[in-house]
Amino acid sequence: MTVGRENLLATEWMDQPERNAILLVEDSLALSALLTARLEDETGALVTRCASLAEARATIAGKSFTLALTGLNLPDAPDGEILDLLFEADIPTVVFTATFDAAARSRCAGKKIVDYIVKDSGRTVDTVIHTVRRILANGAFKILVVDDARSARSGLTDMLRRQNFQVAEAWSGRQALDLLEKDDAIELVITDYHMPDMDGYELTKRIRATHGSERIRIIGVSSSTDRLLSASFLKAGATDFIYRPFVPEELKCRIDNNIETLIQLKHLRRLAERDYLTGLANRRHFFARMRELEKAPFNGSIALLDIDHFKQVNDTFGHDTGDGVLKAISAIMARQCDRAKHVAARLGGEEFAIYLHHLDAFQAHSFCEQLRREIEETEIPAGNRSITVTVSIGVVEMEDGEPFGNHLNAADQLLYLAKSNGRNRVFSSLTIPEAMQSQRASAAG
């Protein structure tokens, strides 16, 4: 099954604080209304409609738009004057038109349009929606352009920014490697071949020494007449190659194909690493992360969490409600953990684990206590009523020199103490003396 970027990344850009603003310039009332409804429903963007050049001019004054959609011919602008207006306003533009011949292509090329769509009565609206979603989704990707020629570099970066990509620039191979080391967000590198300190071929080999193609895609670019150069780049680890002077549409398609591959790989990786029900890390991924952390000094704490009397929830309200409880608690954990870059995982059934990054015993206990209270206060739908549940938590600060398995066993022992001392509580090294004192008092009584 093919999964497009607009589907996999929709939540990322729709969750942004500010909605994307789209300017729609179309004189057909029916098409304009249909596009507006579909765009706002399927992209989450805020669409502003105009039916003429004059209306568009008045609308864009003092406003900012992520993207414009327009036809070439309007009642008061029969010769594509709308493109001049949008170009002057520096609004990335998608053109949809009945025909796109050489003259239309020449007219659009000078205005640096993002894309064009040839109207097809059966597919026009779907194609427009697909194109807009793809462009908006581009904002989640960062591309590094490497070229010592400033004019070539700026021309390419301008095109990429109009496609809504994040862009970084480097004028040498060494600077490119430095940027890649500092910036984990870069996922695609477009590199020229001829550069003063190291050529693009050598840069490609060095990138591949530390980053696989599933992490960073590489497109080689060159104006060389050596037709074997493309094979050399590909053997060095590049994922694509294109000769200059390139057709902008071809380069755009090649970039889109590489981004699409990254999305597919991310999707497969997520399926392998995430719990299918809750979306948290699964047991396998969590343990793999912990094994990676063992290679460096530990700096944090580990917590184990168990839902109290979860079997009763399933027996009383059914497994659908039980799944709802698991999802609700996972959502709370994810929200709390994402803020501080902690790692939450579902180990299986009603048992969860959290790696509390950079938190010592006192901080970890406080975090878990806050989490416990929020879960206790959350009402969860159960048919025509709502229920509340509680959790027991064992948390231990990790120490250097101790393997992860020992820390996990210690957290499990503390979880057992939390459950055996009444449940709905957090047990850590801070609470053990208190618990022992309570048990001695009970025994004496």
C-alpha positions as CSV (number, residue, x, y, z in Angstrom):
1,M,0.0,0.0,0.0
2,T,1.4,3.4,-1.0
3,V,1.3,6.0,1.8
4,G,1.7,9.6,0.6
5,R,3.5,12.3,2.5
6,E,0.3,14.4,2.8
7,N,-1.3,11.6,4.8
8,L,1.6,10.6,7.0
9,L,2.5,14.2,7.8
10,A,-0.9,15.8,7.9
11,T,-1.1,16.0,11.7
12,E,2.4,17.6,11.9
13,W,1.5,20.7,9.9
14,M,-2.2,20.8,10.9
15,D,-1.2,20.9,14.6
16,Q,0.9,24.1,14.1
17,P,-0.4,27.1,16.1
18,E,-1.1,29.2,13.0
19,R,-3.1,27.8,10.1
20,N,-1.7,27.9,6.6
21,A,-3.2,30.7,4.6
22,I,-4.1,30.0,1.0
23,L,-5.2,32.6,-1.6
24,L,-7.6,31.2,-4.2
25,V,-8.1,33.3,-7.4
26,E,-10.8,31.7,-9.5
27,D,-13.7,33.4,-11.4
28,S,-15.9,30.2,-11.5
29,L,-18.1,30.4,-8.4
30,A,-18.8,26.7,-8.4
31,L,-15.2,25.6,-8.7
32,S,-14.1,28.2,-6.2
33,A,-16.6,27.1,-3.6
34,L,-15.8,23.4,-4.2
35,L,-12.0,24.0,-3.9
36,T,-12.4,26.1,-0.8
37,A,-14.5,23.5,1.0
38,R,-12.2,20.6,0.1
39,L,-9.0,22.6,0.9
40,E,-10.2,23.7,4.3
41,D,-11.6,20.3,5.2
42,E,-8.6,18.2,4.0
43,T,-5.6,20.5,4.7
44,G,-6.8,22.6,7.7
45,A,-5.8,25.7,5.8
46,L,-7.7,29.0,5.9
47,V,-8.7,29.9,2.3
48,T,-9.4,33.4,1.0
49,R,-11.3,33.6,-2.3
50,C,-11.0,36.2,-5.0
51,A,-12.7,36.3,-8.4
52,S,-10.6,38.9,-10.2
53,L,-7.3,40.7,-10.4
54,A,-8.6,43.8,-8.7
55,E,-10.0,41.8,-5.8
56,A,-6.8,39.8,-5.4
57,R,-4.8,43.1,-5.4
58,A,-7.0,44.5,-2.6
59,T,-6.9,41.2,-0.7
60,I,-3.1,40.6,-0.5
61,A,-2.4,44.2,0.6
62,G,-0.7,43.9,4.1
63,K,-1.5,40.1,4.3
64,S,0.7,37.1,4.3
65,F,-0.1,33.9,2.4
66,T,1.6,30.5,2.4
67,L,0.4,29.7,-1.1
68,A,-1.7,31.0,-4.0
69,L,-3.8,29.0,-6.4
70,T,-4.8,30.7,-9.6
71,G,-5.9,30.3,-13.2
72,L,-4.0,32.1,-16.0
73,N,-7.0,34.1,-17.4
74,L,-9.4,36.2,-15.4
75,P,-12.1,38.6,-16.6
76,D,-10.0,41.7,-15.9
77,A,-6.6,39.9,-16.6
78,P,-6.9,37.9,-19.8
79,D,-3.2,37.6,-20.4
80,G,-1.9,36.2,-17.1
81,E,-1.4,39.5,-15.4
82,I,-2.4,37.8,-12.1
83,L,1.1,36.1,-12.2
84,D,2.8,39.5,-12.2
85,L,0.8,40.5,-9.1
86,L,1.6,37.3,-7.2
87,F,5.2,37.4,-8.2
88,E,5.6,41.0,-7.0
89,A,3.9,40.0,-3.7
90,D,6.4,37.0,-3.4
91,I,3.6,34.5,-2.9
92,P,4.5,30.9,-4.0
93,T,1.9,30.1,-6.7
94,V,0.3,27.0,-8.2
95,V,-1.3,27.6,-11.6
96,F,-4.2,25.5,-12.9
97,T,-5.2,26.1,-16.6
98,A,-7.0,24.4,-19.4
99,T,-3.9,24.1,-21.5
100,F,-0.2,24.4,-20.7
101,D,1.7,24.9,-24.0
102,A,5.2,26.3,-24.6
103,A,3.9,29.9,-24.4
104,A,2.2,29.3,-21.1
105,R,5.3,27.5,-19.8
106,S,7.5,30.4,-20.8
107,R,5.2,32.9,-19.1
108,C,5.1,30.9,-15.9
109,A,8.9,30.2,-15.8
110,G,9.7,33.9,-15.4
111,K,7.3,34.1,-12.4
112,K,8.9,31.2,-10.5
113,I,5.6,29.3,-10.0
114,V,5.7,26.3,-7.7
115,D,3.7,24.0,-9.9
116,Y,1.1,23.9,-12.6
117,I,-2.0,21.7,-13.1
118,V,-3.7,21.1,-16.4
119,K,-7.5,21.1,-15.9
120,D,-9.1,17.8,-16.4
121,S,-12.9,17.8,-15.7
122,G,-12.7,14.5,-13.9
123,R,-9.6,15.0,-11.8
124,T,-8.8,18.7,-11.4
125,V,-10.1,19.2,-7.9
126,D,-8.4,16.0,-6.6
127,T,-5.1,17.0,-8.3
128,V,-5.2,20.5,-6.7
129,I,-5.9,19.1,-3.3
130,H,-3.0,16.5,-3.7
131,T,-0.6,19.2,-4.9
132,V,-1.5,21.6,-2.0
133,R,-1.2,18.9,0.6
134,R,2.2,17.9,-0.8
135,I,3.5,21.5,-0.7
136,L,2.3,22.1,2.8
137,A,3.9,18.8,4.0
138,N,7.2,19.9,2.5
139,G,7.6,22.2,5.5
140,A,8.5,19.2,7.6
141,F,11.7,18.6,5.6
142,K,15.1,20.3,5.6
143,I,17.3,20.2,2.6
144,L,21.0,21.1,2.5
145,V,22.3,22.7,-0.8
146,V,26.1,22.5,-1.3
147,D,27.7,24.5,-4.1
148,D,30.6,26.9,-4.1
149,A,29.0,29.0,-6.8
150,R,26.8,31.5,-5.1
151,S,24.5,32.2,-8.1
152,A,23.8,28.4,-8.6
153,R,23.3,27.9,-4.9
154,S,20.9,30.8,-4.5
155,G,18.8,29.8,-7.5
156,L,18.3,26.3,-6.2
157,T,17.6,27.5,-2.6
158,D,15.0,30.0,-3.9
159,M,13.2,27.2,-5.8
160,L,13.2,24.9,-2.7
161,R,11.9,27.6,-0.4
162,R,9.1,28.4,-2.8
163,Q,8.3,24.7,-2.6
164,N,8.0,25.3,1.2
165,F,11.1,23.3,2.2
166,Q,13.4,24.4,5.0
167,V,16.8,25.1,3.4
168,A,20.3,25.2,4.7
169,E,23.3,26.3,2.5
170,A,27.0,25.3,2.4
171,W,29.7,26.6,0.0
172,S,32.2,23.8,0.6
173,G,32.2,20.1,1.5
174,R,33.8,20.7,4.9
175,Q,31.1,23.2,5.8
176,A,28.4,20.7,4.7
177,L,29.8,18.0,7.0
178,D,29.9,20.5,9.9
179,L,26.3,21.4,9.3
180,L,25.2,17.7,9.1
181,E,27.0,17.0,12.4
182,K,25.2,19.9,14.1
183,D,21.8,19.7,12.5
184,D,19.9,16.4,12.7
185,A,16.9,17.9,10.9
186,I,18.7,17.7,7.5
187,E,17.3,14.8,5.5
188,L,18.3,15.6,1.9
189,V,21.6,16.9,0.5
190,I,21.9,18.3,-3.0
191,T,25.5,18.7,-3.8
192,D,27.5,20.0,-6.8
193,Y,30.4,18.0,-8.1
194,H,33.1,20.7,-8.5
195,M,34.1,22.3,-5.2
196,P,37.5,23.6,-4.0
197,D,38.1,21.6,-0.8
198,M,36.5,18.3,-1.7
199,D,34.3,17.4,-4.7
200,G,30.7,16.2,-4.4
201,Y,31.8,12.6,-5.0
202,E,34.1,12.6,-1.9
203,L,31.4,14.5,0.1
204,T,28.9,11.8,-0.8
205,K,31.3,9.0,0.4
206,R,31.9,10.8,3.7
207,I,28.2,11.3,4.4
208,R,27.6,7.6,3.7
209,A,30.3,6.6,6.1
210,T,28.1,7.9,9.0
211,H,24.5,8.1,7.6
212,G,22.6,5.5,5.6
213,S,20.3,6.3,2.8
214,E,17.3,5.7,5.0
215,R,18.4,8.7,7.1
216,I,19.8,11.1,4.5
217,R,19.1,11.1,0.7
218,I,21.8,12.6,-1.6
219,I,21.3,14.1,-5.1
220,G,24.4,14.9,-7.1
221,V,24.4,17.8,-9.6
222,S,26.9,18.7,-12.2
223,S,27.4,20.5,-15.5
224,S,30.1,18.1,-16.5
225,T,30.0,16.4,-19.9
226,D,31.3,13.2,-18.4
227,R,28.4,10.8,-18.7
228,L,30.0,8.3,-16.3
229,L,30.0,10.8,-13.4
230,S,26.4,9.9,-12.5
231,A,27.4,6.2,-12.1
232,S,30.3,7.3,-9.9
233,F,28.0,9.3,-7.6
234,L,25.5,6.5,-7.4
235,K,28.2,3.9,-6.5
236,A,29.5,6.3,-3.8
237,G,26.0,6.3,-2.2
238,A,24.0,9.0,-3.9
239,T,20.4,8.2,-4.4
240,D,20.0,10.3,-7.5
241,F,21.9,12.4,-10.0
242,I,21.0,15.2,-12.5
243,Y,23.1,17.0,-15.1
244,R,23.0,20.8,-15.6
245,P,21.4,22.7,-17.1
246,F,18.4,20.8,-15.6
247,V,14.7,21.3,-16.4
248,P,13.2,22.7,-13.1
249,E,10.2,20.3,-13.4
250,E,12.6,17.3,-13.6
251,L,14.6,18.4,-10.6
252,K,11.4,19.0,-8.6
253,C,10.1,15.5,-9.5
254,R,13.4,13.9,-8.5
255,I,13.4,15.8,-5.1
256,D,9.7,14.7,-4.6
257,N,10.6,11.1,-5.3
258,N,13.4,11.2,-2.7
259,I,11.2,12.9,-0.1
260,E,8.5,10.3,-0.8
261,T,11.0,7.5,-0.2
262,L,12.0,9.1,3.1
263,I,8.4,9.2,4.1
264,Q,7.9,5.6,3.3
265,L,10.9,4.6,5.3
266,K,9.8,6.7,8.3
267,H,6.4,5.1,8.1
268,L,7.9,1.6,8.1
269,R,10.2,2.6,11.0
270,R,7.3,3.9,13.0
271,L,5.4,0.7,12.4
272,A,8.4,-1.3,13.7
273,E,9.0,1.0,16.7
274,R,5.5,1.9,17.9
275,D,2.9,0.1,19.9
276,Y,-0.1,-0.4,17.5
277,L,-2.8,0.6,20.1
278,T,-1.2,3.5,22.0
279,G,1.3,5.0,19.6
280,L,4.0,4.9,22.4
281,A,7.3,3.2,21.8
282,N,7.0,-0.6,21.9
283,R,9.0,-2.9,24.1
284,R,11.5,-3.8,21.4
285,H,12.3,-0.2,20.6
286,F,12.5,0.9,24.2
287,F,15.0,-1.8,25.1
288,A,17.0,-0.9,22.0
289,R,17.2,2.7,23.1
290,M,18.2,1.7,26.6
291,R,21.0,-0.5,25.2
292,E,22.3,2.5,23.2
293,L,22.3,4.6,26.5
294,E,24.4,1.9,28.2
295,K,27.3,3.0,25.9
296,A,27.6,6.3,27.7
297,P,27.2,7.3,31.3
298,F,23.6,7.1,32.5
299,N,22.0,10.5,33.2
300,G,18.4,9.9,34.3
301,S,15.9,7.6,35.9
302,I,13.7,4.7,34.9
303,A,10.1,4.3,35.9
304,L,7.7,1.3,35.6
305,L,3.9,2.0,35.7
306,D,1.1,-0.4,36.1
307,I,-2.7,0.3,35.9
308,D,-4.4,-0.7,39.1
309,H,-7.1,-3.4,38.8
310,F,-7.1,-3.3,35.0
311,K,-8.5,-6.8,34.7
312,Q,-11.6,-5.5,36.6
313,V,-12.0,-2.7,34.0
314,N,-12.0,-5.3,31.2
315,D,-14.3,-7.7,33.0
316,T,-16.8,-5.0,34.0
317,F,-16.9,-2.7,31.0
318,G,-15.5,-4.8,28.2
319,H,-12.2,-4.7,26.2
320,D,-13.2,-1.7,24.1
321,T,-13.3,0.4,27.3
322,G,-10.1,-1.3,28.4
323,D,-8.5,-0.1,25.2
324,G,-9.8,3.3,25.8
325,V,-8.2,3.4,29.2
326,L,-4.8,2.3,27.7
327,K,-5.1,5.1,25.0
328,A,-6.1,7.8,27.5
329,I,-3.2,7.0,29.9
330,S,-0.8,6.8,27.0
331,A,-1.9,10.2,25.7
332,I,-1.3,11.7,29.2
333,M,2.2,10.0,29.3
334,A,3.0,11.2,25.8
335,R,2.0,14.8,26.5
336,Q,4.0,14.9,29.7
337,C,7.1,13.1,28.3
338,D,7.3,14.9,25.0
339,R,7.7,18.3,26.7
340,A,11.0,17.1,28.3
341,K,12.1,14.6,25.7
342,H,11.5,11.6,28.0
343,V,10.8,8.2,26.4
344,A,7.5,6.5,27.2
345,A,6.8,2.9,26.1
346,R,4.2,0.3,26.5
347,L,5.9,-2.9,27.5
348,G,2.8,-5.0,27.2
349,G,-0.7,-5.4,28.6
350,E,-1.2,-2.6,31.2
351,E,2.5,-2.1,32.0
352,F,4.4,0.9,30.8
353,A,8.0,2.2,31.2
354,I,9.4,5.7,31.1
355,Y,13.0,6.8,30.6
356,L,13.3,10.1,32.5
357,H,16.0,12.0,30.7
358,H,18.3,14.1,33.0
359,L,16.1,13.6,36.1
360,D,17.6,12.6,39.4
361,A,15.8,10.7,42.2
362,F,14.0,13.7,43.6
363,Q,13.0,15.1,40.2
364,A,11.9,11.7,38.9
365,H,9.7,11.1,41.9
366,S,8.1,14.5,41.5
367,F,7.4,13.9,37.8
368,C,5.8,10.5,38.5
369,E,3.7,11.9,41.3
370,Q,2.4,14.6,39.0
371,L,1.7,12.0,36.3
372,R,-0.1,9.8,38.9
373,R,-2.4,12.6,40.0
374,E,-3.3,13.6,36.5
375,I,-4.2,10.1,35.6
376,E,-6.3,9.7,38.8
377,E,-8.2,12.9,37.9
378,T,-8.9,12.0,34.3
379,E,-12.4,10.8,33.4
380,I,-12.5,8.2,30.7
381,P,-15.6,7.3,28.6
382,A,-17.1,3.9,29.3
383,G,-20.2,3.5,27.3
384,N,-22.9,6.0,28.6
385,R,-20.8,6.9,31.6
386,S,-17.3,7.7,32.6
387,I,-14.8,6.1,34.9
388,T,-11.5,6.9,36.5
389,V,-8.5,4.6,37.1
390,T,-5.3,4.8,39.1
391,V,-1.8,3.7,38.6
392,S,1.1,2.4,40.7
393,I,4.7,3.5,39.8
394,G,8.1,2.4,40.8
395,V,11.0,4.7,39.9
396,V,14.8,4.4,40.3
397,E,17.7,6.7,39.5
398,M,20.1,5.1,37.1
399,E,23.7,4.7,38.2
400,D,26.9,4.4,36.0
401,G,28.4,1.0,35.9
402,E,25.1,-0.8,36.5
403,P,23.5,-2.5,33.4
404,F,20.1,-1.4,32.3
405,G,18.6,-4.8,33.4
406,N,19.6,-4.1,37.0
407,H,17.9,-0.8,36.9
408,L,14.8,-2.3,35.4
409,N,14.7,-5.0,38.1
410,A,15.0,-2.3,40.8
411,A,12.2,-0.3,39.4
412,D,10.1,-3.5,39.2
413,Q,10.7,-4.1,42.9
414,L,9.7,-0.6,43.7
415,L,6.5,-1.0,41.6
416,Y,5.7,-4.2,43.6
417,L,6.1,-2.2,46.8
418,A,3.8,0.5,45.5
419,K,1.1,-2.1,44.7
420,S,1.5,-4.0,47.9
421,N,1.3,-0.8,50.0
422,G,-2.1,0.1,48.7
423,R,-1.7,1.0,45.0
424,N,-2.2,4.5,43.5
425,R,1.1,5.7,44.7
426,V,4.8,6.3,43.6
427,F,7.6,4.3,45.2
428,S,11.2,5.3,44.9
429,S,14.3,5.3,47.0
430,L,12.8,8.4,48.7
431,T,9.8,6.4,50.0
432,I,11.4,3.1,51.0
433,P,12.4,4.3,54.5
434,E,8.8,5.7,55.0
435,A,7.3,2.4,53.9
436,M,9.5,0.3,56.1
437,Q,8.6,2.5,59.1
438,S,4.9,2.1,58.3
439,Q,5.3,-1.7,58.0
440,R,7.1,-1.9,61.4
441,A,4.4,0.2,63.0
442,S,1.7,-2.1,61.6
443,A,3.6,-5.2,62.8
444,A,4.0,-3.7,66.3
445,G,0.3,-2.8,66.4
